[in-house]
Amino acid sequence: MPEASIFDQILDPANRANPYPLYTELRKTPVTRQADGTYVVSTYNEIVALLHDPRVSSDPRRHPGFADAKPGAEEDLPGLPLSFINQDPPEHDRLRELAMRRFGPPCTPGWIEGMRPWLAEVATGLIDKLSGHSRVDIVDDFAYPLPVTAICRILGVPREDQPRFHVWADAIIETIDPSTGTFEERVHRRQQVQAELGQYLGELADARARQPGDDLISGLLTETGPPGPMSREDVLSTGSLLLVAGHETTVNLITNGMLTGLVEELLRYEPPVQMRTNRVTVADIDVAGVTVPAGSPLALVLAAGNRDPQRFPDADRFDPSRTSNDHLSFNSGIHYCFGAPLARVEAQVALPALARRLVNPRLVTDPPPYRPSPELRGPRHLLVEIDAVIPAAEAARAPASPKQPA
């Protein structure tokens, strides 16, 4: 049996708690070809160049294995076409512009920031529920319910329906993991889950079309400015994207932050999205002296790029005082993370609230159990013992510690 490559070891769940030594080894060869034909890129400059290169596609229909994905093709899912992050210009640009018009800057720059007081109330309520407990799970008790409550409010999803999205999100995230089967198998599983989610969102969109509210789905369906409202089908795919990506990555960000510290350096040092494996070349591209042929799948290892010493001095050290922190954790180029403004606000609210109110938090298990996904990396549970929970009014009168590790 051939020896596992460095990338294979990174995909192995046994290395999820600390993949960073493997990323160091991976960077020694900036571009490596895997047995399945995927080219893995691990250095900062090369990743950035590819993220901005129009010869790289995010459309899964260009993947060499897509034609073999059964049953059907992803664009044939009932009521759920490809989301804009899985499309290329010009359709990507049109749909992203429509979504951003309602979601935030530059058209509505104060909308996400205006949610900060409400998010603080939600965070306060979640921490209040921890009072009287000596052991809490930061993931289940706080890091998951905060962002899912936020994204459901943004989209107009009733709170009683929120638990359903945990099941759908976990199932979709499993299909992102390249270690859980072939590309074709993962497309098949994703189709099945997205069909269920699409049916739910279709019913929600129909209700909002009849009686619009102040939520994003209503806004996308009733937009009056050019180029007009988003189609019902594209509203469904955008809603699906946000319901999954809009909270799963923030769960990891908050949970990793409980283990580490301040937001921007945390994003570089412990990124919630470790790699992107959804790109394919549409022409021959020279990358660090290696010719990547047209039609080759790419794995862009963002977390390795974030610790590239050629870009970040003393890259393996957590340093909140870095003056230049152009990390890759929100991607780059035309696919820069749509939800980055929301994720930042959520983390800026959540981490100080935890630091102010949890007295002497300490890990029960070190390292904690991690989710199996190598792409969306974060603890599945984060059990913490605490001495007490400071009342919210008392905590508000005291300055937050800049860093209170678990």
C-alpha positions as CSV (number, residue, x, y, z in Angstrom):
1,M,0.0,0.0,0.0
2,P,1.5,3.4,-1.0
3,E,2.5,5.8,1.8
4,A,-0.1,8.4,2.5
5,S,0.8,11.8,1.0
6,I,1.0,14.9,3.2
7,F,-2.4,16.0,1.9
8,D,-3.9,12.6,2.6
9,Q,-2.6,13.0,6.2
10,I,-4.3,16.4,6.4
11,L,-7.6,14.9,5.3
12,D,-7.3,12.2,8.0
13,P,-9.6,13.1,11.0
14,A,-6.9,11.9,13.3
15,N,-4.9,15.0,12.5
16,R,-7.8,17.5,12.8
17,A,-6.8,18.9,16.2
18,N,-3.5,20.2,14.9
19,P,-2.9,20.1,11.2
20,Y,-0.4,22.9,11.2
21,P,2.8,20.9,11.3
22,L,1.5,19.1,8.2
23,Y,0.8,22.5,6.5
24,T,4.4,23.4,7.2
25,E,5.6,20.2,5.4
26,L,3.1,20.9,2.6
27,R,4.5,24.3,1.9
28,K,7.9,22.9,1.2
29,T,6.4,21.9,-2.2
30,P,4.0,24.7,-3.1
31,V,2.2,22.7,-5.7
32,T,1.6,18.9,-5.5
33,R,-0.4,16.6,-7.7
34,Q,-2.5,14.0,-5.9
35,A,-3.3,10.5,-7.1
36,D,-6.8,11.6,-8.2
37,G,-5.4,14.4,-10.4
38,T,-6.1,17.2,-7.9
39,Y,-3.4,19.9,-7.6
40,V,-2.9,21.1,-4.0
41,V,-1.6,24.6,-3.6
42,S,-0.3,25.7,-0.2
43,T,1.7,29.0,-0.4
44,Y,0.2,32.4,0.1
45,N,1.2,34.2,-3.1
46,E,0.2,31.3,-5.3
47,I,-3.2,30.9,-3.6
48,V,-3.9,34.6,-4.0
49,A,-3.0,34.5,-7.6
50,L,-5.3,31.6,-8.3
51,L,-8.2,33.1,-6.4
52,H,-7.9,36.1,-8.7
53,D,-7.3,34.2,-11.9
54,P,-10.2,34.1,-14.4
55,R,-8.8,30.8,-15.7
56,V,-9.9,29.2,-12.5
57,S,-13.6,28.2,-12.3
58,S,-15.9,27.6,-9.3
59,D,-18.5,25.9,-11.3
60,P,-18.8,22.2,-10.3
61,R,-20.1,21.4,-13.8
62,R,-16.6,22.0,-15.1
63,H,-15.1,19.3,-12.7
64,P,-14.0,16.3,-14.7
65,G,-16.1,14.0,-12.5
66,F,-19.3,15.9,-12.7
67,A,-20.6,14.2,-15.8
68,D,-20.5,10.9,-13.9
69,A,-22.4,12.2,-10.9
70,K,-25.7,10.4,-10.6
71,P,-28.6,10.7,-10.5
72,G,-29.0,13.8,-12.6
73,A,-26.9,17.0,-12.6
74,E,-26.8,19.6,-9.9
75,E,-28.5,22.2,-12.1
76,D,-31.5,19.9,-12.4
77,L,-32.4,19.9,-8.7
78,P,-36.0,20.9,-8.3
79,G,-36.2,24.6,-7.5
80,L,-32.5,24.8,-6.4
81,P,-30.0,25.9,-9.1
82,L,-26.3,26.5,-8.4
83,S,-25.7,29.2,-5.8
84,F,-23.7,32.2,-7.0
85,I,-20.5,31.0,-5.2
86,N,-20.6,28.0,-7.6
87,Q,-20.9,30.1,-10.7
88,D,-18.5,32.2,-12.8
89,P,-18.9,35.7,-14.3
90,P,-21.1,37.2,-15.6
91,E,-23.9,35.2,-13.8
92,H,-21.9,35.2,-10.5
93,D,-21.5,38.9,-10.6
94,R,-25.2,39.6,-11.4
95,L,-26.5,37.4,-8.6
96,R,-24.0,38.5,-6.0
97,E,-24.8,42.1,-6.7
98,L,-28.5,41.4,-6.2
99,A,-27.8,39.6,-2.9
100,M,-25.4,42.3,-1.6
101,R,-27.9,45.0,-2.3
102,R,-30.0,43.7,0.5
103,F,-27.4,42.1,2.7
104,G,-25.0,44.9,3.4
105,P,-22.5,47.4,2.0
106,P,-22.2,49.3,-0.2
107,C,-26.0,49.6,-0.8
108,T,-27.1,49.1,2.9
109,P,-24.0,49.7,4.9
110,G,-25.7,50.0,8.2
111,W,-27.9,46.9,8.1
112,I,-25.5,44.3,9.6
113,E,-23.9,46.8,12.0
114,G,-27.4,47.7,13.1
115,M,-27.8,44.1,14.3
116,R,-25.1,44.5,16.9
117,P,-27.4,45.5,19.8
118,W,-29.8,42.6,19.0
119,L,-27.0,40.2,18.7
120,A,-25.7,41.3,22.1
121,E,-29.2,40.6,23.6
122,V,-29.2,37.1,22.1
123,A,-25.7,36.5,23.4
124,T,-26.7,37.7,26.9
125,G,-29.7,35.4,26.9
126,L,-27.6,32.4,25.9
127,I,-25.0,33.1,28.6
128,D,-27.7,33.7,31.2
129,K,-28.9,30.1,30.6
130,L,-25.4,28.9,31.7
131,S,-25.8,30.3,35.2
132,G,-25.8,27.6,37.8
133,H,-23.9,25.2,35.7
134,S,-20.3,24.1,36.5
135,R,-19.8,22.5,33.0
136,V,-21.0,23.9,29.7
137,D,-20.6,23.1,26.0
138,I,-19.5,26.3,24.2
139,V,-20.6,24.8,20.9
140,D,-24.1,23.5,21.7
141,D,-24.9,26.1,24.3
142,F,-23.6,29.2,22.6
143,A,-21.5,29.1,19.4
144,Y,-24.2,27.3,17.4
145,P,-27.4,29.0,18.5
146,L,-26.1,32.5,18.2
147,P,-25.2,32.6,14.5
148,V,-28.1,30.3,13.5
149,T,-30.5,32.6,15.3
150,A,-29.0,35.5,13.4
151,I,-29.1,34.1,9.9
152,C,-32.6,32.8,10.4
153,R,-33.7,36.3,11.4
154,I,-32.0,37.7,8.4
155,L,-33.8,35.3,6.1
156,G,-37.1,35.3,7.9
157,V,-37.0,31.7,9.1
158,P,-39.3,31.1,12.1
159,R,-37.3,30.3,15.2
160,E,-39.2,27.0,15.7
161,D,-37.8,25.8,12.4
162,Q,-34.1,26.4,13.3
163,P,-33.3,22.9,14.7
164,R,-34.1,21.5,11.2
165,F,-31.2,23.4,9.7
166,H,-28.6,21.8,12.0
167,V,-29.4,18.4,10.4
168,W,-29.3,19.8,6.8
169,A,-26.1,21.8,7.5
170,D,-24.2,18.8,8.9
171,A,-25.3,16.7,5.9
172,I,-24.2,19.3,3.4
173,I,-20.9,19.9,5.1
174,E,-20.1,16.2,5.0
175,T,-20.4,16.4,1.2
176,I,-17.7,19.1,1.1
177,D,-15.2,16.8,2.8
178,P,-13.0,15.3,0.1
179,S,-12.2,12.3,2.4
180,T,-15.8,11.1,2.5
181,G,-16.1,9.7,-1.0
182,T,-15.5,10.5,-4.7
183,F,-16.6,13.7,-6.2
184,E,-19.5,11.9,-7.9
185,E,-20.7,10.3,-4.6
186,R,-20.6,13.6,-2.8
187,V,-22.5,15.4,-5.5
188,H,-25.2,12.7,-5.3
189,R,-25.5,13.1,-1.5
190,R,-25.6,16.9,-1.7
191,Q,-28.4,16.8,-4.3
192,Q,-30.6,14.7,-2.0
193,V,-30.1,17.1,1.0
194,Q,-30.5,20.2,-1.0
195,A,-33.7,18.9,-2.5
196,E,-35.2,18.7,1.0
197,L,-33.8,22.1,1.9
198,G,-35.0,23.6,-1.4
199,Q,-38.6,22.3,-0.8
200,Y,-38.7,24.0,2.6
201,L,-37.2,27.3,1.3
202,G,-39.7,27.2,-1.6
203,E,-42.6,27.2,0.8
204,L,-41.0,30.0,2.8
205,A,-40.4,32.1,-0.4
206,D,-44.0,31.6,-1.5
207,A,-45.3,32.8,1.9
208,R,-43.0,35.9,1.7
209,A,-44.2,36.6,-1.9
210,R,-47.8,36.7,-0.6
211,Q,-46.9,38.7,2.5
212,P,-43.5,40.4,2.4
213,G,-41.6,41.2,5.5
214,D,-38.4,43.0,6.3
215,D,-36.3,39.9,5.8
216,L,-33.7,39.2,3.0
217,I,-35.9,36.7,1.1
218,S,-38.8,39.2,0.9
219,G,-36.3,41.9,-0.2
220,L,-34.8,39.7,-2.9
221,L,-38.2,38.7,-4.3
222,T,-39.6,42.3,-4.3
223,E,-36.5,44.3,-5.4
224,T,-37.7,47.1,-7.7
225,G,-34.3,48.6,-8.8
226,P,-32.4,47.5,-11.9
227,P,-32.0,44.7,-12.8
228,G,-35.2,43.8,-10.9
229,P,-36.0,41.1,-8.4
230,M,-34.1,37.9,-8.1
231,S,-35.8,34.9,-9.6
232,R,-37.6,32.5,-7.2
233,E,-35.1,29.7,-8.1
234,D,-32.1,31.9,-7.4
235,V,-33.6,33.1,-4.1
236,L,-33.8,29.5,-3.0
237,S,-30.2,28.8,-3.9
238,T,-29.0,32.0,-2.1
239,G,-31.1,31.2,0.9
240,S,-29.6,27.6,1.0
241,L,-26.1,29.1,0.8
242,L,-26.6,31.5,3.6
243,L,-28.4,29.1,6.0
244,V,-25.5,26.7,5.8
245,A,-22.4,28.9,5.2
246,G,-23.9,31.8,7.3
247,H,-23.7,29.9,10.5
248,E,-21.4,26.9,10.3
249,T,-18.3,29.0,9.7
250,T,-19.2,31.4,12.5
251,V,-19.7,28.4,14.9
252,N,-16.1,27.5,14.2
253,L,-14.9,31.1,14.5
254,I,-16.4,31.6,17.9
255,T,-15.4,28.2,19.2
256,N,-11.8,28.5,18.0
257,G,-11.8,32.0,19.5
258,M,-12.6,30.6,22.9
259,L,-9.4,28.6,22.5
260,T,-7.4,31.5,21.1
261,G,-8.3,35.2,21.1
262,L,-8.8,38.4,19.0
263,V,-10.8,38.3,15.8
264,E,-8.6,39.2,12.8
265,E,-5.5,37.4,14.1
266,L,-7.8,34.5,15.1
267,L,-9.0,34.4,11.5
268,R,-5.5,34.1,10.3
269,Y,-4.2,31.7,13.0
270,E,-7.2,29.4,13.3
271,P,-9.3,29.9,10.2
272,P,-12.8,28.4,10.3
273,V,-12.4,27.5,6.6
274,Q,-9.1,25.7,6.1
275,M,-9.2,25.0,2.4
276,R,-11.3,25.3,-0.7
277,T,-11.6,22.2,-3.0
278,N,-14.3,23.5,-5.3
279,R,-12.0,25.1,-8.0
280,V,-11.0,23.7,-11.4
281,T,-8.7,25.1,-14.1
282,V,-10.2,26.0,-17.5
283,A,-6.8,26.6,-19.1
284,D,-3.2,25.5,-18.5
285,I,-1.8,27.6,-15.7
286,D,1.8,27.9,-14.5
287,V,1.9,27.8,-10.7
288,A,5.3,28.1,-8.9
289,G,7.0,26.4,-11.9
290,V,4.4,23.6,-12.2
291,T,2.1,23.6,-15.2
292,V,-1.4,22.7,-14.0
293,P,-3.3,21.4,-17.1
294,A,-6.8,22.7,-18.0
295,G,-9.5,20.6,-16.4
296,S,-7.6,19.9,-13.2
297,P,-9.3,20.1,-9.8
298,L,-7.6,22.4,-7.3
299,A,-7.3,22.3,-3.5
300,L,-6.3,25.7,-2.2
301,V,-5.1,25.3,1.3
302,L,-6.0,28.7,2.8
303,A,-4.8,27.7,6.3
304,A,-1.4,26.8,5.0
305,G,-1.2,30.1,3.2
306,N,-2.2,32.0,6.4
307,R,0.9,30.6,8.1
308,D,3.3,31.1,5.2
309,P,6.4,32.7,6.7
310,Q,7.1,34.4,3.4
311,R,4.0,36.5,4.0
312,F,3.6,36.6,7.8
313,P,6.7,37.0,9.9
314,D,6.7,34.5,12.8
315,A,3.7,33.0,11.2
316,D,3.1,30.2,13.8
317,R,2.8,32.8,16.6
318,F,-0.5,34.2,17.7
319,D,0.1,38.0,17.6
320,P,-3.0,40.3,17.9
321,S,-0.8,43.3,17.3
322,R,0.0,42.5,13.7
323,T,-0.4,45.7,11.7
324,S,-0.8,43.9,8.3
325,N,-3.1,40.9,8.3
326,D,-4.3,40.1,4.8
327,H,-5.4,36.6,5.8
328,L,-7.2,34.3,3.4
329,S,-9.9,33.1,5.8
330,F,-12.6,35.0,3.9
331,N,-11.2,33.9,0.6
332,S,-10.2,36.6,-2.0
333,G,-11.1,37.9,-5.4
334,I,-14.6,37.8,-6.8
335,H,-15.6,35.0,-4.3
336,Y,-14.6,37.0,-1.2
337,C,-16.9,35.8,1.6
338,F,-20.4,37.2,1.2
339,G,-21.0,36.9,4.9
340,A,-17.7,38.4,6.2
341,P,-19.3,41.5,7.7
342,L,-21.8,39.4,9.6
343,A,-19.2,36.9,10.8
344,R,-17.0,39.7,12.1
345,V,-19.8,41.4,14.1
346,E,-21.0,38.1,15.6
347,A,-17.4,37.2,16.7
348,Q,-16.9,40.8,18.0
349,V,-20.1,40.4,20.1
350,A,-19.6,36.8,21.2
351,L,-16.0,36.6,22.3
352,P,-16.0,39.7,24.7
353,A,-19.3,38.5,26.2
354,L,-17.8,35.1,27.0
355,A,-14.6,36.6,28.3
356,R,-16.5,39.1,30.6
357,R,-19.0,36.6,32.1
358,L,-17.4,33.1,32.3
359,V,-15.3,32.9,35.5
360,N,-12.1,30.8,35.2
361,P,-13.1,28.7,32.1
362,R,-10.9,25.6,31.6
363,L,-11.0,22.8,29.1
364,V,-12.4,19.4,30.1
365,T,-10.6,17.6,27.3
366,D,-7.5,19.0,25.6
367,P,-7.6,18.8,22.7
368,P,-11.4,18.8,22.3
369,P,-13.1,16.5,19.8
370,Y,-13.1,18.0,16.3
371,R,-15.6,17.8,13.5
372,P,-14.3,15.4,10.8
373,S,-14.3,17.9,8.0
374,P,-10.8,19.1,7.0
375,E,-12.4,22.1,5.1
376,L,-14.6,23.6,7.8
377,R,-12.5,22.8,10.9
378,G,-13.6,23.4,14.4
379,P,-14.5,21.5,17.6
380,R,-17.6,19.5,17.6
381,H,-18.0,20.0,21.3
382,L,-16.0,22.3,23.6
383,L,-16.7,21.2,27.2
384,V,-15.6,23.8,29.6
385,E,-15.7,23.9,33.4
386,I,-16.5,27.2,35.0
387,D,-16.6,28.6,38.5
388,A,-19.5,30.9,37.9
389,V,-21.3,33.2,35.4
390,I,-21.1,36.9,36.2
391,P,-24.5,38.6,35.9
392,A,-24.8,40.7,32.7
393,A,-25.3,44.0,34.5
394,E,-22.2,43.5,36.6
395,A,-20.1,42.4,33.6
396,A,-21.2,45.5,31.7
397,R,-19.5,47.7,34.3
398,A,-16.2,45.9,34.0
399,P,-13.7,46.1,31.0
400,A,-13.3,42.9,29.0
401,S,-10.0,41.2,29.3
402,P,-8.3,41.3,25.8
403,K,-7.7,37.6,26.0
404,Q,-9.1,34.9,28.3
405,P,-8.2,31.5,27.0
406,A,-10.1,28.4,28.0
